[in-house]
Amino acid sequence: MSIIPTISSGTAGPLGVQHLPRLWQKASLDAAGKLHADYPAAGAGFDQMTLDALGINRETFLDYIKASKPNYVACEAWVTENGKFDAAAIAAHNGAVDGYNHDDATRGGILSAVGRADDGSVLDAVNLNNLEDWNDFHGAEIA
């Protein structure tokens, strides 16, 4: 069984880093062989933005998750110990996540796929990705 991750990129744990809980979930599912094939363990978008903001190498992070299978609290502790960041870097990262908008074609494709009109009311990538994840989850896990 493969699992579609549904933790939002807008979610932050106690460390305050948006998207880190989602990245942890995806990497953990991938390490267990349970991540849905349409989702990368750590892709080029918000995943890489998060790792870059934390000063953590992608492969090092994925290797850690695979070898240790940490819960989220342990993952944050590892990130704190192994990363290179401060409060300003976290704030800048969170602002970049909140402020990122998909291009018009991507937005239109997502909204069409989920059955919502592209009326200009949903522009940010976090909410568009949420809608896409929830729709994919419903189609794969519920239907």
N, C-alpha and C positions, 0 to 999 in steps of 0.2 A: 504494500500500500504506500502510495506517495501522498505527501501532505503539502497543501498550499499554505504558505505562511500568511497569517492575518494580523500580526502585530504591525501597527502603523509606523511609518517612518517618523511621524510626529511625536512618537512616544519616547520619553527619556526615563532612565532609571535614576536611582539616588545620586549617581555621579553627575547627572544633568545633561548627558550627551544624547541628543535626539538621534534616532535611527540605530543606536547601538543595540538596544534590545532586539530589534528586527534582524540585524546582522548576526547577532549571537544565535537567534532561533534558526535562521537559514543555515548557518555554518554547522550548527548542532544537528539539524535534520539531515544535512548532506553527509556528515560524518557517520551517521547511523544508516545511511542508504535510504532515507525516507523523504528526501526533498523532491517535490514535484519537478519533473524534467524541464518545465518552462521557466524555472527560477534558478539563477546561479547561486552558489554558496557565497560568493563575493564578486559582484560584478563591477562594471566601470562607473556606475552612477553614484547614488547615495552611499553605497558600500565603500567605494574608493574614497569618496569625499570624507567619510567618517574616519577611515583608517589614516588618511593623510592628515586630518585635523589632530589626530591623536599621536601622530608620529610613529605609527606601527606599520611594519611591512605586512603586506597581504598574506604571503605564504607563511610567514612566522605565525600570524594570527590563526590561519586555517590549520596549521600543524598543531598548534596548542590546543585548539578545540578538538581536533581528531584524537590526539593523544590523551588529553585530560578529561574530556567530556564534562566540563565544569557546569555547575548551575550558574544562574545569572550573577549572583553575588560574587562568586569566585571569579567569574569572567571580568567583572568590574575591578576587582582587586588586582588581577593580573594586568589589566590595561593600565591601572594606576602605577604599578610597579615597573612595567616595561615600556610605557609610552613616554612621549615628550610633549607635554601640553600644559596649559594653565587656564585660568578662568576666562581670560580674554580669547583664547583659541576656541574654547567651548562655545562662548557667546557668538563668536564670528561664524562658527560651524552651524550652530542652531539657526542663526539668521539666514545663512545660505540655504539651509534645508527649507525653512519657512518661505523664503523668497523665490524658490525655483519654480518656474512655470514651464510646462511642456510646450513644444511648438504647436501651431494651430492644427496641423495634420494629426499629430499624436493625440491631442486633446479631443478632436473630433472623432477619431477612431475609437477611443476609450468610451466616450459618451454614447456613441452609436451602439457599441457592443453591449453596453449595460442598459440601453433603452431610455436614455435621458437626453432631452433636447440640449443642443449646444447654444444656450441662450446668454452666454457670457457670465453666468453666475458662479461657475466652478472653473477657476483658472489655475490654481496651484497644483503642483505635481503631487504633493502629499495626499490631498483629497481625491485627485484623479486616480492615483495608484490604489488608494483604499477602495474606491468603487470597483476598480478592475479586480483586485484581490478578492473582494467579497463576492463579486459576480462569478469569478472563476471557482471559488470555494463552493458556492451554491451549485454550480453546474457539475463539478466533479465529485463533491462529497455528499450532496443532498439529493440531487435529481436522480 
